Amino acid sequence: MRVDFHAYADDCTVRGIVSLATDRLTELLSDTGELSVDGVSFRALDDGRFVSAPRATILRGDLCAVSAAGPRGSSQRRVRTRLQPMRVKVGPYTIVGYLHAPPTADPVVTALRRRIIPLTSASIEYQLGGRRIEESHDALLLSRDKIEWLAAATDKDVRLTGDFVVKRLVDPGAKDLTGAIVA
């Protein structure tokens, strides 16, 4: 399967097409050290210039974040999670979005065990030729090795549109000893 590829590197943004040999883009990024991208174009962050090529090999270690594209993977592998709004600094990018973690686990510790960390309802902010750019994505896949810091954020920081509302399901039999369960 071929999917759109939109990535953010330390000095440029990258667009093109990749072939998925795995169930999801997350696995491709986790399992390979380099990606072959067809119809690739690079846009330099310092002055906005474009460079294009019919094909390029990109090292995973050069990527800060990748916009998730393609299939979500098997629904049988999904587990119940809670959403934690986070603000993350990855290379020259500041990203806000929702980190998903099991309800009883520390979301940051859980995330940092992975090589690729997904954030949903994410927006990414950066400078392009001296102009502030902000782009929204359904999900961004972050390279753990490029993360400078993670910090808790709020739902307001994520700035969800009115069309998307996070539904937080609460077990009616759950006893809230933390004050953190919201109906």
Backbone as a ProteinNet text record, in pm:
[ID]
protein_1_A
[PRIMARY]
MRVDFHAYADDCTVRGIVSLATDRLTELLSDTGELSVDGVSFRALDDGRFVSAPRATILRGDLCAVSAAGPRGSSQRRVRTRLQPMRVKVGPYTIVGYLHAPPTADPVVTALRRRIIPLTSASIEYQLGGRRIEESHDALLLSRDKIEWLAAATDKDVRLTGDFVVKRLVDPGAKDLTGAIVA
[TERTIARY]
84.9	0	89.4	55.1	129.9	50.3	119.1	52.8	130.9	57.6	121.6	216.7	326.4	427.9	452.9	429.1	452.6	529.7	655.3	742.3	810.7	864.1	933	1071.6	1175.6	1313.9	1372.2	1495.6	1558.1	1566.8	1587.1	1608.5	1510.6	1413.4	1319.7	1194.3	1093.3	977.4	991.8	930.6	945.2	806.8	782.9	657.7	689.5	607.9	624.7	529.4	566.6	485.7	576.7	528.1	602.8	517	584.3	516	518.2	400.4	390.2	401.5	496.5	508.6	458.8	413.7	365.7	219.7	158.3	18.3	-2.8	93.2	76.6	209.2	199.8	319	403.4	339.1	411.6	509.7	465	553.7	667.2	637.4	742.3	851.3	809.7	907.1	984.3	917.1	982.7	1080.9	1047	1121.7	1233.9	1239.5	1340.6	1424.2	1549.3	1638.8	1634.9	1582.5	1573.6	1447.4	1397.8	1274.3	1302.8	1243	1251.1	1124.1	1142.1	1029.4	1028.8	915.9	901.3	840.4	873.7	817.6	838.3	959	987.7	1018.6	970.1	1008.1	1044.7	1149.5	1200.4	1179.5	1135.1	1120.7	1205.9	1306.2	1399.8	1330.7	1356.4	1296.1	1356.2	1484.2	1548.8	1499.1	1473.8	1429.7	1311.5	1258.3	1140.4	1167	1291.7	1320.9	1283.7	1243.8	1206.4	1316.2	1334.4	1420	1338.9	1331.2	1253.4	1341.7	1297.6	1368.6	1267.1	1292.7	1201.2	1197.2	1310.5	1317.8	1431.8	1413.6	1520.1	1510	1623.4	1628.8	1649.4	1561.3	1564.9	1588.9	1684.7	1713.3	1608.7	1558.6	1459.8	1516.3	1644.7	1708.2	1708.8	1683.3	1677.3	1539	1439.1	1301.2	1262.7	1198.2	1146	1003.6	922.2	781.6	733.1	631.8	571.8	420.5	349.9	204.2	157.8	74.3	26	-65.5	-41.1	-123.2	-140.1	-241.9	-264.6	-355	-358.6	-450.6	-412.1	-513.1	-491.3	-443.4	-444.2	-403.2	-523.1	-496.4	-601.2	-676.2	-809.4	-890.5	-878.4	-840	-824.5	-702.6	-609.4	-489.3	-506.6	-616.8	-635.9	-676.4	-628.7	-663	-723.6	-796.9	-858.8	-748.7	-759.1	-659.1	-729	-652.5	-700.2	-613.2	-672.3	-602.9	-540.1	-415.6	-343.1	-293.9	-345.2	-293.9	-148.4	-65.3	78.3	130.4	235.2	311.8	451.4	504.4	631.3	721	848.4	947.9	1030.8	1025.1	1096.8	1174.9	1306.1	1386.5	1336.2	1317.5	1270.6	1117.9	1048.1	901.2	844.7	734	656.5	523.8	488.5	370.7	281.1	150	53	-44	-86.6	-180.1	-205.3	-277.7	-314.3	-226	-164.4	-88.7	-185.8	-185.2	-275.5	-197.2	-254.4	-188.3	-293.9	-257.3	-351.5	-396.5	-520	-575.6	-496.3	-426.6	-356	-206.9	-160.7	-17.1	17.7	141.6	193.6	210.5	140.8	144.2	282.3	360.6	493.5	587.9	588	673.8	636.4	506.3	459.1	504.2	490.1	527.5	676.4	757.5	901.7	962.8	882.8	929.5	926.3	853.3	839.5	941.8	980	1069.4	993.3	866.9	780.2	661.3	636.6	532.1	421.2	299.9	191.2	120.4	84.4	-2.4	-119.6	-242	-359.3	-410.5	-494.4	-548.6	-434.3	-328	-203.7	-189.8	-125.4	-85.5	63.6	129.6	274.3	304.3	392.2	427.3	577	613.6	754.7	774.7	899.2	935.2	977.2	923.4	958.3	994.9	1123.4	1167.8	1132.2	1135.1	1104.4	956	869.4	724.6	682.3	589.7	535.4	433	449.7	358.4	297	167.3	100.6	15.4	34.4	-40.1	-105.3	-225.2	-297.7	-297.5	-293.5	-292.6	-381.1	-444.3	-520.2	-426.6	-306.8	-207.3	-67.1	24.6	166.8	244.6	342.5	429	563	599.4	720.4	835.5	954.2	1074.4	1119.8	1116.2	1154.2	1294.5	1385.5	1524.3	1541.3	1445.3	1454.9	1381	1309.6	1231.6	1324.7	1309.1	1386.9	1315.9	1183.2	1105.5	959.3	891.7	747.8	692.3	577.9	514.3	364	301.5	156	96.3	-15.1	-87.7	-232.8	-317.9	-461	-538	-665.7	-750.3	-756.5	-754	-755.9	-630.3	-515.4	-391	-400.5	-466.9	-481.2	-576.1	-666.2	-757.1	-835.9	-907.3	-990.2	-1099.3	-1132.7	-1243.1	-1373.5	-1482.1	-1612.9	-1661.6	-1604.9	-1647.7	-1593.8	-1488.3	-1426	-1431.6	-1501.7	-1512.3	-1459.7	-1370	-1315.2	-1418.1	-1458.4	-1553.7	-1475.3	-1493.8	-1424.9	-1526.9	-1511.5	-1603.6	-1560.5	-1656.1	-1627.7	-1709.6	-1644.7	-1713.2	-1799.4	-1933.2	-2019.7	-1990.6	-1926	-1892	-1753.8	-1683.8	-1547.8	-1551.5	-1462.1	-1449.4	-1334.4	-1365.6	-1265	-1198.9	-1076.5	-1001.1	-903.3	-896	-798.3	-861	-988.9	-1052.1	-1027.7	-962.3	-926.3	-1029.7	-1123.2	-1223.2	-1331.9	-1353	-1453.4	-1559.8	-1683.9	-1793.9	-1827.5
-117.7	0	124	221.3	346.6	455.1	532.4	637.1	768	877.9	1009.1	1015.9	1083.9	1099.1	1247.6	1295.9	1436	1434.4	1477.2	1467.5	1600.2	1608.2	1727.5	1685.7	1738.8	1710.5	1833.7	1824.2	1935.1	2063.1	2050.3	2170	2187.1	2095.2	2103.9	2022.5	2044.1	1955.8	1867.9	1750	1652	1602.4	1596.4	1539.2	1441.9	1336.7	1238.3	1122.9	1007.1	885.4	772.7	693.5	575.4	451.3	339	210.5	143.4	103.4	35.7	-115.1	-175.4	-320.7	-374.4	-284.2	-320.6	-277.9	-310.1	-274.5	-123.9	-54.2	89.4	160.8	291.3	373.9	371.2	362.7	357	239.8	121.1	4.9	24.3	82.4	107.2	196.3	303.1	394.3	327.2	243.9	176.5	69.7	0.8	-117.6	-92.6	25.4	49.2	171.5	167.9	281.6	383.6	342.3	436.1	409.2	515	508.1	550.7	481.1	520.5	600.4	726.1	815.3	850.9	828	860.1	998.8	1065.3	1197	1293.8	1296.1	1369.1	1516.3	1600.6	1742.9	1785.7	1865	1916.6	2066.8	2121.4	2266.4	2310.6	2392.6	2438.1	2531	2510.8	2595.5	2735.7	2748.2	2878.8	2980.6	2938.2	3036.1	2989.8	2870.1	2823.2	2768.3	2755.4	2705.3	2557.1	2515.9	2377.6	2306.5	2178.9	2090.1	1962.9	1915.7	1795.3	1689.2	1563.7	1451.2	1339.8	1256.2	1145.4	1044.5	1030.8	936.1	977.1	953.8	980.5	879.5	849.8	766.6	859.8	846.5	934.3	848.6	888	816.4	851.7	750.7	774.8	870	859.9	945.8	1092.9	1125	1264.8	1325.8	1243.2	1290.7	1321.2	1435.2	1473.3	1422.1	1438.3	1399.4	1363.7	1276.2	1234.2	1237	1292.1	1290.8	1148.3	1094.8	957.7	950.3	851	829.6	680.1	643	502.3	438.1	305.8	234.6	248.9	234.9	245.1	114.6	7.1	-121.5	-198.8	-315.5	-407.1	-353.1	-354.7	-310.3	-408.2	-532.1	-632	-604.4	-524.5	-492.5	-367.9	-296.6	-172.3	-200.5	-116.4	-127	5.3	-2.5	118.8	209.4	337.5	433.5	558.2	635.9	769.8	869.7	983.7	1086.6	1186.6	1216.4	1313.4	1425.3	1548.3	1657	1686.3	1696.3	1716.8	1824.7	1891.1	1985.5	1925.4	1919.2	1851.5	1939.6	1945.7	2014.9	1907	1904.7	1805.6	1882	1890.7	1969.9	2113.9	2174.1	2312.6	2325.9	2218	2216	2208.3	2280.2	2266.6	2203.5	2096.3	2017.7	2005.5	2020.3	1990	1887.2	1797	1693.6	1598.6	1492.3	1394.5	1271.1	1240.3	1118.4	1015.9	894.1	788.7	692.4	659.8	567	484.6	364.6	284.9	365.1	345.4	426.6	422.4	314.3	301.9	330.5	371	391	538.9	569.9	705.1	724.8	822	836.1	868.6	946.5	983.9	863.9	790.5	672.9	570.4	549.7	455.5	499	625.7	676.5	662.3	694.8	695.7	555.9	452.4	315.8	283.5	364.4	340.4	420.8	370.8	443.5	554.9	527.1	623.5	650.4	778.4	817.4	891.5	835	903.2	1005.9	1118.8	1218.4	1240.7	1239	1262.4	1405	1447.8	1585.2	1684.3	1664.9	1737.9	1859.2	1961.5	2075.2	2096.6	2137.1	2155.4	2299	2361.9	2502.8	2512	2593.2	2610.7	2738.8	2774	2892.8	2849.1	2916.7	2890.8	3023.9	3043.8	3169.4	3289	3270.6	3378.9	3397.3	3319.4	3326.2	3210.6	3238	3133.2	3052.6	2921.5	2831.3	2737.7	2712.1	2613.9	2525	2394.7	2297	2196.5	2150.8	2052.4	1917.5	1812.7	1675.4	1589.2	1488.3	1393.1	1322.6	1291.6	1227.4	1258.2	1277.5	1293.6	1184.1	1128.4	1025.3	1089.9	1095.2	1165.7	1068.5	1110.5	1031.5	1055.4	951.1	962.6	1021.3	982.4	1026.8	1175.9	1240.2	1382.4	1471	1411	1488.7	1558.1	1691	1769.4	1772.5	1790.4	1787.9	1757.7	1704.5	1679.9	1749.6	1813.1	1878.9	1859.7	1852.7	1842.3	1968.4	1952	2064.3	2053	2134.5	2129.3	2106.5	2069.1	2054.5	2186.2	2296.7	2428.2	2449.6	2402	2412.9	2337.7	2221.8	2141.4	2211	2294.3	2375.6	2292.4	2195.7	2114.3	2198.9	2166.8	2236.2	2184.5	2257.7	2217.6	2088.1	2050.5	1928.7	1803.4	1818.9	1703.5	1718.8	1631.1	1635.8	1503.7	1511.4	1391.5	1338.7	1213.6	1151.6	1071.9	1106.2	1034.2	944.7	816.2	720.9	690	691.5	664	543.7	449.8	333.4	381.5	363.3	413.6	349.2	233.7	167.7	204.1	291	327.9	420.3	398.4	485	580.6	710.2	811.1	857.6	811.1	852.7	965.6	998.3	1097.9	1231.7	1234.6	1357	1383	1287.7	1306.6	1251.7	1171.5	1114.2	1217.6	1248.1	1347.9	1278.4	1302.9	1241.4	1324.2
0	0	0	-81	-88.1	-15.8	69.3	147	137.2	156.7	160.7	279.3	258.7	362.1	381.4	503.1	538.2	669	662.2	779.1	808.4	928.9	977.4	1025.4	959.9	998.2	1066.9	1113.8	1185.7	1103.7	973.8	891.4	775.8	762.9	650.6	678.3	594	591.5	468.3	473	366	325.9	195.3	144.2	32.8	24.5	-80.9	-60.2	-113.1	-104	-55.4	41.1	86.2	65.3	49.1	37.5	173.8	220.6	349.9	329.8	395.3	395.9	530.2	617.5	751.3	763.7	878.8	900.6	909.9	971.9	995.5	973.2	951.4	935	1062.3	1177.9	1305.4	1306.6	1261.7	1259.2	1159.5	1043.4	944	1004.2	1071.9	1132.8	1246.7	1323.9	1436.2	1389.9	1280.7	1239.8	1140.7	1081	978.7	1012.9	970.9	995.2	883.9	768.1	655.7	574.7	513.5	435.5	292.7	199	59.4	28.7	-12.5	-38.4	-186.4	-252.3	-394.1	-410.4	-522.1	-552.2	-437.6	-386.8	-263.5	-290	-199	-202.2	-61	-52.6	74	74	187.2	200.8	319	290.8	393.7	492.4	620.5	723.8	725.6	690.4	702.6	600.2	475.2	374.5	289.1	312.9	241	102.1	60.3	-75.6	-84.7	-207.4	-235.3	-312.5	-282.8	-360.3	-380.2	-504.8	-535.6	-597.8	-584.7	-645.7	-671.6	-772	-797.9	-683.2	-612.5	-500.7	-408.7	-279.3	-182.4	-69	-10	109.3	227.4	325.5	442.3	566.1	645.9	769.9	874.3	944.8	1050.2	1155.3	1181.9	1281.3	1244.7	1117.5	1074.5	1094.2	1124.8	1134.9	1279.9	1298	1430	1447.9	1343.4	1349.1	1209.7	1205.1	1078.5	1097.6	999.6	1002.9	976.5	1064.4	1048.3	927.3	844	725.1	706.9	631.6	603.9	707.2	707.9	797.4	943.8	1030.9	1174.9	1236.2	1161.2	1216.1	1267.5	1317.2	1361.5	1482.5	1474.7	1588.8	1705.3	1677.4	1783.3	1870.6	1821.8	1899.3	1984.8	1970.2	2043.7	2187.7	2275.7	2417.1	2462.8	2571.1	2626.3	2681.5	2648.8	2695.8	2748.3	2821.4	2859.2	2784.8	2756.8	2681.4	2777.4	2753.6	2834.8	2743.5	2759	2675.1	2710.5	2606.5	2626.8	2533	2575.7	2493.3	2484.1	2360.7	2337	2250.3	2283.9	2202.2	2133.8	1999.3	1919.4	1813.9	1829.6	1736.3	1736.3	1617.4	1610.8	1621.3	1654.8	1654.3	1795.6	1815.5	1938.9	1898.9	1967	1930.7	2052.8	2032.9	2136.8	2081.4	2166.5	2124.6	2240.3	2210.2	2312.9	2305.3	2417.9	2436	2492	2439.6	2485.2	2574.1	2688.5	2780.8	2852.4	2894.8	2974	3096.6	3140.1	3250.4	3379.5	3405.2	3532.7	3522.8	3404.9	3384.9	3375.9	3408.1	3388.5	3238.3	3179	3033.4	2977.8	3047.9	2998.6	3002.5	3112.7	3124.5	3017.7	2999	2897.3	2758.7	2728	2595.7	2569.7	2667	2646.1	2631.5	2650.9	2625.9	2476.6	2399.5	2255.6	2177.3	2062	1972.4	1900.6	1863.8	1796.5	1888.3	1916.8	2011.3	1936.9	1933.8	1864.2	1953.3	1893.8	1956.8	1862.1	1914.3	1830.3	1849.3	1754.2	1754.3	1775.4	1701.5	1724.4	1633.4	1687.4	1604.6	1626.3	1518.1	1519.8	1480	1553.9	1530.5	1506	1404.7	1372	1293.1	1271.3	1193.5	1053.8	952.5	813.1	749.5	725	666.8	753.9	885.9	978.8	1009	943.4	968.9	1058.6	1149.1	1236	1156.5	1154.3	1084.7	1188.3	1175.7	1260.7	1171.6	1185.4	1106.3	1199.8	1163	1243	1173.4	1254.3	1203	1292.7	1233.7	1314.9	1412.4	1364.3	1450.6	1398.8	1491.3	1459.3	1529.8	1460.5	1515.4	1545.8	1673.4	1717	1740	1703.3	1728	1871.8	1953.4	2094.3	2110.3	2023.1	2035.5	2009.7	1944.5	1912.3	2013.5	2106.6	2202.9	2301.2	2312	2408.3	2542.7	2540.9	2664.2	2635.9	2737.9	2738.8	2861	2845.9	2960.2	2951.1	3065.9	3068.5	3007.5	2939.1	2880	2925.6	2869.7	2900.9	2771.7	2786.1	2667.5	2590.4	2661.2	2596	2511.7	2559.4	2482.6	2350.6	2352.9	2232	2133.7	2185.9	2103.1	2003.3	2053.7	1966.1	1902.7	1779.5	1713.5	1771.6	1747.9	1798.3	1736.3	1620.5	1552.9	1620.6	1698.8	1760.4	1910.9	1975.2	2120.3	2174.2	2267.8	2329.4	2428.3	2409.4	2500.3	2602.5	2726	2832.6	2900.6	2881.4	2940.2	3082.4	3170.3	3310.5	3353	3415.1	3468.6	3584.9	3576.3	3683.9	3818.5	3818.2	3943.3	3995.7	3922.4	3963.4	4083.4	4175.3	4291	4263.8	4264.4	4232.9	4361.1	4383.3	4500.6	4464.9	4337.3	4292.7	4260	4229	4184.1	4035.8	3967.4	3827.2	3729.8	3776.4	3685.8	3664.1	3535.6	3497.5	3416.3	3446.9	3370.8	3250.3
[MASK]
+++++++++++++++++++++++++++++++++++++++++++++++++++++++++++++++++++++++++++++++++++++++++++++++++++++++++++++++++++++++++++++++++++++++++++++++++++++++++++++++++++++++++++++++++++++++

